[in-house]
Amino acid sequence: MHASRITNHEFRLVGKGLWLSFSGDLNGTLEVAVAIGATHLIYRVGVRGMFFVEAAGWVERRVRQAGLVPLAWVPLSLDDPFAEAALVIKAWRAGYEGVVLDLTERTAGKTVAAATLGRELLETGVEPERLYYAAPPDIWRHPEIPYRDMNRFCQGGWMPWCVLTTRRTPRTVIDKWAYGEHARWGREWGNMPPLYPVLAISEEALLPGVTSFLEWVQELAAHHPPFLSLYGIGALDPKMWPILASLGPSAAPPPPRRVAPPPPVPTEEKPATAQFHIVTVNDTIWSICKRYHISRAQFWEWNGHLWDEQGLPRDEVYMQEGWRVRVG
């Protein structure tokens, strides 16, 4: 049973979003958000079934304080759908307005796992209208990626990765692939959710000049998407921000979620107020644990996300000066 269920039509995304890979880049991303008139921020809240507890909570609060709507971003491998479902549910309970599930080639052929993920989420009470999925736009070239299975429970929207590249024209990627494939498979499957394109600046591609970038933006604008998002914008020259400011609808973000999230799973009781320590160049994990009378296991439970988020081994050799670590 889903209390206060809303329909897909009642919760369509409107506005413009920015993707955030690392919490350390939040301040710069919020600066860009103001400059281009963004309404949403899509943050990567975990990987491989591991939820970034402290970072996800901090980002969610900061995003709301900035007047934006927080959406969670969860990369999928579908190797362990139960762990990934738990990660999504944690993001939902942490206050994120919706969750974007990101499919890659690693999910190819895993239709049973995709169906299992969907069943786990729906049985827990996560609203399918607030679940979205991102995937390559050229569906016909990726027959093993479980698009159709995702459509059954990600009813909020499909976010095709329109990667800006010199190897393809914007008309091919945006018009032929994203919008053309959406229409084609919508007719064949009958259950394609709304299309919300992602304009992604590829790190592998050469950074675009103003003229070529404008061509991509104009091709996207020609379709009048109610919601679009931008990935990799930090690599762009700020002189291109006015182009993005004029892209997309000028609309206020949707109101905060009115329904209560599912009750949390019972966990060990935590202090009402957490205590933090700013890492200095002379700090070690041993010295921090000794100073604050905590175990190394507790330290990693609270702070492991700082390493995980950046793809670093959990080793104090990689602890960085200026990190804000939880110690109580």
FENPE-V970978 format. One line per field, one symbol per residue. phi: phi as a letter, one per 30 degrees, with the letter a starting at -180 (. if undefined). psi: psi as a letter, one per 20 degrees, with the letter a starting at -180 (. if undefined). burial: + if it has 16 or more other ideal C-beta (glycine too) atoms within 10 Angstrom, else -. A space follows every 50 residues. Layout:
# FENPE-V970978
phi: ???
psi: ???
burial: ???
This chain:
# FENPE-V970978
phi: .cdhdcdeddbcdbkbcbcbdbddcdedddddeddcidcbbccddlbhic cdeddddddeddddddiccdcccbdccidbdddddddeddddddjddabc cccbddceicddddddedddddddjddddccbbcaeddeddbddddeddd edbcddlccddcddbddbdddddddddeddddddddddcibddecbdccc dddddddddeddddddddddddchddbbbbcidddddeddeedddddidc bddddeecdddedddebedcddbdcbbcdcdcdbdddddddchbdddded ddbedddedcicddbdecdcejdccdba
psi: poqlpqrhhimpppbpqqpohphijgghhhghgghjkqhqpopoirqkjp pnggggggggghghhijrppqqpopqhkhnhghhghgghhgghijpirpo popahiipjlhghghgggggghhhjpphijprqqrqhmghimiiplghhh hhimigqpnpnnpoqiiqqhhgggggfghghggghhgghjkprqpnqpop ophhqqpqrgghghggghhghhilphprrppjhhiqphiihhghhiprqn qqqqqqphqqrqqqpprppqqhpqpqppprhiqrhghggghjlqqhghgh ghihhhgghjkqqnpihjpppiqoqpj.
burial: ----------++++++++++++++-+--++-++--++++++++++++-++ ++++++--++-++--+-+++++++++++--+-++++++++++-+++++++ ++++--+--++-++++++-+++---++++++++++++++--+--+++-++ +++++++++++++++----+-+++--++++++--+------+++++++++ ++-----+----+--++-++----+-++++++++-+---++-++--++-- --++--+-------------------+-+---+-+--++----+----+- -++-+++++---------+---+-+++-
